[in-house]
Amino acid sequence: MDALVWVVFIAVFVGAALLVKVAAVLLVVFVVLALLLGLVLRMLRKRRSRG
């Protein structure tokens, strides 16, 4: 029983760590996409104003 409890504990711990990593990666990707979108919009506005 002790071994089973340890296996379950490790599995939950690893799963939580992976979820945290995935959430962090998604957050970084979202921020990068938002910044790129802002730059693209600025470029389009500049081009439209110049044109």
Secondary structure, 3 states (H helix, E strand, C coil): CHHHHHHHHHHHHHHHHHHHHHHHHHHHHHHHHHHHHHHHHHHHHHHHHHC
